[in-house]
Amino acid sequence: MTTVSAEQARNQLGGIISRAAHGHERTIVTRRGKRVAAIISIEDLDLLEADIDELEDRVDAQYSPKP
């Protein structure tokens, strides 16, 4: 995983996007030394969202009223 400042991200955005899209490289963007954003491939995002949906379904099933 690569970490870049917001200024570096602006200057290198095309390359960062290409590495995310084609090499599945994850990039953390920082501002004033704090992590503020991440750039990931759309495939990684889809996997994360699917995992979140599955976990939410499990929580809902666990806490829903039983008949």
C-alpha positions as CSV (number, residue, x, y, z in Angstrom):
1,M,0.0,0.0,0.0
2,T,1.3,3.4,-1.0
3,T,0.8,6.6,1.0
4,V,0.9,10.1,-0.6
5,S,0.1,13.6,0.4
6,A,-2.9,15.3,-1.1
7,E,-0.6,17.5,-3.2
8,Q,1.3,14.4,-4.5
9,A,-2.0,12.8,-5.3
10,R,-3.1,15.8,-7.3
11,N,0.2,15.8,-9.2
12,Q,0.2,12.0,-9.8
13,L,-3.5,11.3,-10.1
14,G,-3.4,9.6,-13.5
15,G,-0.7,7.2,-12.4
16,I,-2.4,6.4,-9.1
17,I,-5.6,5.6,-10.8
18,S,-3.9,3.4,-13.4
19,R,-2.1,1.5,-10.7
20,A,-5.3,1.0,-8.8
21,A,-7.3,0.0,-11.9
22,H,-4.7,-2.3,-13.4
23,G,-2.5,-3.4,-10.6
24,H,-5.0,-3.3,-7.7
25,E,-2.6,-1.0,-5.8
26,R,-4.2,0.8,-2.9
27,T,-3.1,4.3,-2.2
28,I,-3.8,6.2,1.0
29,V,-4.0,10.0,0.7
30,T,-3.0,12.2,3.6
31,R,-3.6,15.8,4.5
32,R,-1.4,17.3,7.2
33,G,-0.2,13.9,8.0
34,K,-3.6,12.4,8.6
35,R,-5.2,9.7,6.5
36,V,-8.2,11.2,4.7
37,A,-8.9,9.1,1.7
38,A,-8.1,5.9,-0.2
39,I,-7.9,5.2,-3.9
40,I,-8.7,1.5,-4.7
41,S,-9.8,-0.4,-7.8
42,I,-13.5,-0.7,-8.5
43,E,-13.2,-4.4,-8.1
44,D,-11.9,-4.0,-4.6
45,L,-14.7,-1.6,-3.8
46,D,-17.3,-4.0,-5.1
47,L,-15.8,-6.8,-2.9
48,L,-15.8,-4.5,0.2
49,E,-19.4,-3.4,-0.5
50,A,-20.5,-7.1,-0.9
51,D,-18.8,-7.9,2.4
52,I,-20.5,-5.0,4.1
53,D,-23.9,-6.0,2.8
54,E,-23.4,-9.6,4.0
55,L,-22.4,-8.4,7.5
56,E,-25.3,-6.0,7.7
57,D,-27.7,-8.9,6.7
58,R,-26.2,-11.1,9.5
59,V,-26.6,-8.3,12.0
60,D,-30.2,-7.7,10.9
61,A,-31.0,-11.4,11.2
62,Q,-29.4,-11.6,14.6
63,Y,-31.3,-8.7,16.0
64,S,-34.6,-9.0,14.3
65,P,-37.5,-10.1,16.5
66,K,-38.1,-13.8,16.5
67,P,-41.7,-15.1,16.0
